[in-house]
Amino acid sequence: MKRYVIVHHDDQPVALVMCDSKLDNSACLALAWRLTNNREGSWSLGPEFDDGEVNTDYSTDRILLAPNYNGGKIEEGLRSSMRGDEFVLDGITYVVDRIGFQRKDA
């Protein structure tokens, strides 16, 4: 069974991240954070770059919800998640804080 986190950048949904139902809320949010950050590649691009180099930030546990295209040309990719972005898990919205997440209605 899977749980899902919808990641919003600037009020736009950009990714749906799947996590195992055995993970607690903190672990699911941390996974969504990791899978929507550019570390050594681009989280929002495919498994390989145009030059054949492997994109180490690619994951099959994430579905891209926002377009990566501008007039048919592939962009560099979407930005990393950052403070103020919203992650929705089980219908509850969490806001990325300086360290970790804060429940929005708390």
Buried (B, 14 or more C-beta within 10 A) or exposed (E): EEBBBBBBBEEEEBBBBBBEEEEEBEEBBBBBBBBBEBEEBBBBBEEEBEEEEEBEBBBEBBEBBEEBEEEEEEEEBBBBBEEEBBBBBEEEBBBBEEEEBEEEEE
